[in-house]
Amino acid sequence: MKTPPGGAEVGHARYTYRLRVSSTGQTALLAEWDRCRWVWNECVARSKKAHTEDETCGPARLDKMLTAARARTRWLTEGASVPQQQLVRDFGKARAKALKDIKDQLPIKQRAGMPRHKRKREALPTLNYTRRGFRLKDGRLCLAGGIKLGVVWSRKLPTDPSSVRVYQDAGGHWYASFVVSAPTEPLPSTGRMLGADWGVKEIATTTSDAHDLPHPEHGKKSKEKLSRYDRMMARRKPKKGQPASKGYREATRWRAKTYAKIARQRQDAARKWAKKVVRDHDTIAVENFRPKFLAKTSMARKVADAAIGTTKKALLEMGRKHARDVRLVHPAHTTMDCGRCGARAKHALPLSERTYTCTTCGAVSPRDKNSARVMLVRAGLNPAGVEGVRPRGAPLHEAA
């Protein structure tokens, strides 16, 4: 993080906007993507050849390959060089990450795979432009190569962007994602603190009843529509080696639009909740919960619909933006500890038992509310009635 003369910390953030693309603009964007995709596939081929011949294949060599290809191929020179150069850099980063994971001998499931060929009907267009490859003029986005796109300015850019990513989603919509410097916007101090525990029945249970986040079940509400699209795709699925029909592609697009809408609903609910929490509290202690292990349980569908990871990320970003203290607490034994006296139960509570009763001090409270209170204790905070109690052997909180 850099600090400007005024003292406010400056980070980087992405501001994404919908694009209004004409038929001419879409043709030009797809032509640029065809060239970039060809460059990527050439990098993959050159990388495989270098591996076979035990040679190096770093970014410098790939840059020379691109320069030579543009010199002898007129089709490549008809497009802008900026997105092609950025694609070479992206390929170099992906390949370096895969080689590092192999060198570190990570398990296969945890490795970043080596870059693969991008197929025409499978890979979605993504074009990256640095500052010299685009400009904003009269509210329009002008890209290198004479491509002009209309932008739906849903909010103002805080500063001049340093780069932009133009991409198309699975629903066929085009977006522009700008990278800008985002200074912090401190909020007035409130003197309050909050503990939050993640769950399934309620996404977030907090020490304040007014800040609990119920499970909206956006995915469940769209289940019937998604099932219909899945049946359409199953009927129209092409045979192996044959191109997909127009009907199959349409069903895929409808399904993708529905999933995109669900993702927007989840993100909107998460951001609104995070803004409310950050606005009303100076310090927030949350469970550093990773819901990946629940994917193999009977709660997998409901956990995925809850989007706990999205909500947690929104809270961390909002806390960073408004200079709030967000502390991540280790989740071990949070359901077994008493939030009042710090005593630990001898046995783990089954999921069916929703009330926590402390055998030491006699405190009785809802299970999730007690866990939310434990978050404050674990984070080293002093909620009302707790004098800095921390159970013996409890892990210290992690820095946000």
C-alpha positions in Angstrom: 0.0 0.0 0.0 1.3 3.5 -0.8 0.5 6.5 1.2 0.0 9.9 -0.5 0.9 13.3 1.1 -2.6 13.6 2.6 -2.1 10.4 4.6 -4.9 8.2 3.2 -3.8 4.8 2.1 -4.2 4.0 -1.6 -4.9 0.6 -3.0 -6.2 -0.7 -6.2 -9.8 -1.7 -7.0 -11.8 -2.8 -10.1 -14.7 -0.9 -11.3 -16.8 -2.9 -13.8 -19.3 -1.5 -16.2 -21.7 -2.9 -18.8 -20.8 -2.1 -22.4 -23.3 -1.2 -25.2 -21.6 -2.9 -28.2 -22.8 -2.4 -31.8 -22.6 -5.1 -34.4 -19.6 -3.4 -35.9 -17.9 -3.2 -32.5 -18.6 -6.8 -31.7 -17.2 -7.9 -35.0 -14.0 -5.9 -34.3 -13.7 -7.3 -30.7 -14.2 -10.9 -31.8 -11.6 -10.3 -34.6 -9.1 -9.1 -31.9 -9.9 -12.1 -29.8 -9.3 -14.5 -32.7 -5.8 -13.0 -33.1 -5.1 -13.1 -29.3 -6.4 -16.7 -29.1 -4.0 -17.6 -32.0 -1.1 -16.0 -30.1 -2.0 -17.9 -26.9 -2.2 -21.2 -28.8 1.2 -20.5 -30.4 2.6 -19.9 -26.9 1.3 -23.2 -25.8 2.8 -25.0 -28.8 6.2 -23.3 -28.3 6.1 -24.1 -24.6 5.5 -27.8 -25.3 8.3 -27.9 -27.8 10.7 -26.2 -25.4 9.8 -28.8 -22.8 10.4 -31.7 -25.2 13.8 -30.2 -26.3 14.7 -29.2 -22.7 15.0 -25.5 -23.6 13.9 -22.4 -21.7 10.7 -20.6 -22.7 10.5 -17.4 -20.8 8.6 -14.2 -21.5 11.5 -12.7 -23.5 11.6 -15.6 -25.9 7.8 -15.5 -26.3 8.0 -11.7 -27.0 10.5 -12.4 -29.8 8.2 -15.0 -31.2 5.3 -12.5 -31.3 7.5 -9.9 -32.9 8.6 -12.3 -35.6 5.0 -13.6 -36.1 3.7 -10.0 -36.6 6.5 -9.2 -39.1 5.5 -12.1 -41.4 1.8 -12.3 -40.8 -0.3 -9.5 -42.1 -3.4 -10.7 -40.3 -1.8 -10.2 -36.9 -0.6 -6.7 -37.7 -4.2 -5.7 -38.6 -4.9 -5.9 -34.9 -3.5 -3.9 -32.0 -0.2 -5.1 -30.4 -1.2 -4.2 -26.8 -3.7 -7.0 -26.1 -1.4 -9.6 -27.8 1.5 -8.5 -25.7 -0.6 -8.7 -22.5 -1.7 -12.2 -23.5 1.9 -13.3 -23.8 2.5 -11.9 -20.3 -0.5 -13.6 -18.9 0.7 -16.9 -20.4 4.1 -16.4 -18.9 2.6 -15.9 -15.4 0.3 -19.0 -15.8 3.2 -21.2 -16.9 5.5 -19.9 -14.2 2.9 -20.6 -11.5 2.4 -24.2 -12.8 6.1 -24.9 -12.9 6.5 -23.5 -9.4 3.8 -25.8 -8.1 5.5 -28.8 -9.8 8.8 -27.8 -8.3 7.3 -27.5 -4.8 5.8 -31.0 -5.3 2.3 -29.9 -4.4 -0.5 -32.6 -4.7 -2.0 -32.8 -8.2 -5.4 -31.4 -6.9 -3.7 -28.3 -5.6 -1.5 -27.5 -8.6 -2.2 -24.9 -11.2 -2.4 -26.7 -14.4 -0.2 -25.9 -17.4 -1.8 -23.5 -19.9 -3.9 -25.3 -22.5 -5.2 -24.4 -26.0 -8.1 -22.1 -26.1 -10.8 -23.5 -28.4 -13.0 -21.2 -30.6 -16.4 -22.2 -29.2 -15.3 -22.8 -25.6 -13.0 -19.9 -24.6 -14.8 -16.6 -23.8 -13.2 -13.4 -25.2 -11.0 -11.5 -22.8 -8.8 -8.5 -24.0 -6.5 -6.6 -21.6 -5.2 -3.1 -22.5 -2.6 -1.1 -20.6 -2.8 2.7 -20.4 -1.3 3.2 -23.9 -3.9 1.0 -25.5 -7.1 2.8 -24.6 -8.6 6.2 -23.7 -11.9 7.6 -22.5 -13.4 10.3 -24.7 -16.9 11.8 -24.5 -18.1 9.0 -22.2 -17.0 6.3 -24.7 -14.2 3.7 -24.4 -11.8 4.0 -27.3 -9.5 1.0 -27.8 -6.4 0.6 -29.9 -7.3 -0.4 -33.4 -10.1 2.2 -33.7 -12.7 0.2 -31.6 -15.2 2.5 -29.9 -17.6 1.2 -27.3 -20.4 2.8 -25.3 -20.2 2.4 -21.5 -23.1 2.3 -19.1 -21.7 4.6 -16.4 -23.5 3.3 -13.3 -21.0 5.2 -11.1 -18.1 7.6 -11.5 -14.5 6.4 -11.7 -12.6 7.8 -8.6 -9.4 8.3 -10.6 -8.0 7.8 -14.0 -7.8 4.0 -14.8 -4.4 2.4 -15.3 -5.7 -0.6 -17.3 -8.9 -2.1 -18.6 -10.1 -5.6 -19.3 -12.8 -6.0 -21.9 -14.6 -9.4 -21.7 -17.7 -11.2 -22.7 -19.6 -13.4 -20.2 -21.4 -16.7 -20.9 -24.6 -14.8 -21.4 -23.2 -12.9 -24.4 -22.9 -9.5 -22.5 -19.8 -7.4 -22.8 -18.2 -5.6 -19.8 -15.2 -3.3 -19.2 -13.3 -3.7 -15.9 -11.1 -0.7 -15.0 -8.2 -0.8 -12.5 -8.1 2.4 -10.5 -6.4 3.8 -7.4 -8.9 3.6 -4.6 -8.0 5.7 -1.5 -9.6 4.7 1.8 -12.7 6.6 2.9 -12.7 6.5 6.8 -16.1 6.5 8.5 -16.9 8.3 11.8 -16.0 6.3 14.9 -18.9 4.5 16.7 -17.1 2.8 19.6 -18.9 -0.5 18.9 -17.7 -3.9 18.1 -19.3 -7.0 16.5 -18.7 -10.7 16.5 -20.0 -12.8 13.5 -20.3 -16.5 13.0 -21.0 -18.1 9.6 -23.7 -20.7 9.3 -26.2 -22.3 6.9 -29.7 -21.5 8.4 -28.5 -17.9 8.7 -25.4 -16.9 6.6 -24.1 -14.7 9.4 -25.2 -14.7 13.1 -23.8 -11.8 15.0 -23.8 -10.5 18.5 -26.3 -7.9 17.4 -29.8 -9.1 16.3 -30.1 -6.2 14.0 -27.1 -7.3 11.9 -27.9 -11.0 11.4 -27.9 -12.0 7.7 -30.7 -14.6 6.9 -30.3 -17.1 4.1 -32.1 -15.7 1.0 -31.9 -19.0 -0.9 -31.5 -17.3 -4.3 -30.3 -20.5 -6.0 -33.3 -22.5 -4.6 -35.8 -20.0 -6.0 -34.3 -20.5 -9.5 -34.0 -24.3 -9.2 -37.0 -25.0 -11.4 -35.8 -22.7 -14.2 -32.3 -24.2 -14.1 -33.6 -27.7 -14.2 -35.6 -26.9 -17.3 -32.5 -25.6 -19.0 -30.4 -28.6 -17.9 -33.0 -30.9 -19.6 -32.9 -28.8 -22.8 -29.2 -29.1 -22.9 -29.3 -32.8 -22.2 -31.7 -33.4 -25.2 -29.6 -31.2 -27.5 -26.2 -32.3 -26.4 -24.0 -32.9 -29.5 -22.2 -36.2 -30.1 -18.5 -36.3 -29.4 -16.5 -34.6 -32.1 -19.5 -32.7 -33.6 -20.1 -29.0 -33.2 -22.9 -27.9 -30.9 -26.3 -27.0 -32.5 -27.8 -23.5 -32.3 -30.5 -24.8 -29.9 -27.8 -26.2 -27.6 -25.9 -22.9 -27.6 -29.1 -21.0 -26.8 -30.0 -23.3 -23.9 -26.4 -22.8 -22.6 -26.7 -19.1 -22.9 -30.1 -19.0 -21.0 -28.6 -21.2 -18.2 -25.6 -18.9 -18.0 -27.8 -15.8 -17.7 -29.7 -17.4 -14.8 -26.6 -18.3 -13.0 -25.2 -14.8 -13.6 -28.4 -13.3 -12.1 -28.1 -15.5 -9.0 -24.4 -14.4 -8.6 -25.4 -10.7 -8.8 -28.1 -11.2 -6.2 -25.7 -12.9 -3.8 -23.1 -10.2 -4.3 -25.6 -7.4 -3.9 -26.9 -8.9 -0.6 -23.4 -9.5 0.7 -22.3 -5.9 -0.1 -25.3 -4.3 1.5 -24.9 -6.3 4.6 -21.1 -5.6 4.8 -21.7 -1.9 4.3 -24.3 -1.9 7.2 -21.9 -3.8 9.5 -18.9 -1.6 8.7 -20.9 1.6 9.0 -22.2 0.7 12.5 -19.1 -0.9 14.1 -15.4 0.1 14.5 -14.1 -3.5 15.1 -15.5 -6.7 13.6 -14.3 -10.2 14.6 -15.4 -12.9 12.1 -14.7 -16.6 11.8 -12.0 -17.4 9.3 -14.2 -20.1 7.9 -13.4 -22.0 4.7 -16.6 -23.8 3.6 -14.8 -26.0 1.0 -14.8 -29.1 3.3 -18.7 -28.9 3.5 -18.8 -29.7 -0.3 -18.7 -33.5 0.6 -21.5 -33.3 3.2 -25.3 -33.4 2.9 -25.3 -29.6 3.4 -23.3 -29.0 0.2 -26.1 -27.5 -1.9 -27.3 -25.2 0.9 -23.8 -24.1 1.7 -23.0 -23.3 -1.9 -26.3 -21.3 -2.2 -25.3 -19.3 0.9 -22.1 -18.0 -0.8 -20.3 -17.6 2.5 -17.0 -17.0 0.7 -18.5 -14.1 -1.3 -20.0 -12.5 1.9 -16.7 -12.9 3.8 -14.8 -11.3 0.9 -17.3 -8.4 0.7 -16.8 -7.7 4.4 -13.0 -7.7 4.2 -13.1 -5.4 1.1 -15.6 -3.0 2.8 -13.6 -2.9 6.0 -10.4 -2.1 4.1 -12.1 0.6 2.1 -13.5 2.4 5.2 -10.5 1.8 7.5 -12.3 -0.6 9.9 -10.5 -3.2 12.0 -11.7 -6.6 10.7 -10.1 -9.5 12.5 -10.2 -13.1 11.3 -10.6 -15.7 14.1 -9.5 -19.3 14.0 -12.7 -21.5 13.8 -11.4 -24.4 16.0 -13.7 -25.2 18.9 -15.8 -22.1 18.6 -19.0 -24.1 19.1 -17.6 -25.7 22.3 -16.4 -22.6 24.2 -18.6 -20.5 26.4 -18.7 -16.8 25.3 -19.2 -15.7 28.9 -16.7 -17.6 31.1 -14.5 -19.2 28.5 -15.0 -22.8 29.6 -14.8 -25.5 27.0 -17.4 -28.3 26.7 -16.0 -31.9 27.0 -17.8 -33.1 23.8 -18.6 -31.4 20.5 -22.2 -30.4 20.2 -24.2 -32.2 17.5 -25.8 -30.1 14.8 -29.3 -30.9 16.0 -28.6 -29.2 19.3 -29.2 -25.5 18.7 -28.9 -24.3 22.3 -25.6 -23.9 24.2 -25.6 -24.5 27.9 -22.4 -23.9 29.9 -21.9 -26.4 32.7 -19.5 -24.1 34.5 -21.3 -20.7 34.7 -24.8 -21.9 33.7 -25.1 -19.5 30.8 -27.8 -20.5 28.2 -27.9 -19.0 24.8 -28.6 -19.9 21.1 -25.7 -21.9 19.8 -24.7 -19.5 17.0 -25.1 -16.4 19.2 -22.7 -18.0 21.7 -20.2 -18.7 18.8 -20.5 -15.1 17.7 -19.6 -13.9 21.2 -16.6 -16.3 21.3 -15.3 -14.5 18.1 -15.0 -11.3 20.2 -13.2 -13.1 23.0 -10.8 -14.9 20.6 -10.0 -11.6 18.9 -8.8 -10.1 22.1 -11.8 -7.8 22.5 -13.8 -7.1 25.7 -17.5 -7.4 25.1 -19.9 -6.5 27.9 -19.6 -9.1 30.7 -16.3 -10.6 29.4 -13.0 -9.5 30.9 -10.7 -10.5 28.1 -11.3 -14.2 28.7 -9.6 -16.6 26.3 -9.9 -20.4 26.7 -6.7 -22.2 27.3 -5.3 -23.6 24.1 -7.5 -21.5 21.8 -5.6 -20.3 18.7 -4.8 -16.5 18.5 -6.7 -14.5 15.9 -5.2 -13.9 12.5 -4.4 -10.5 11.2 -6.9 -9.3 8.6 
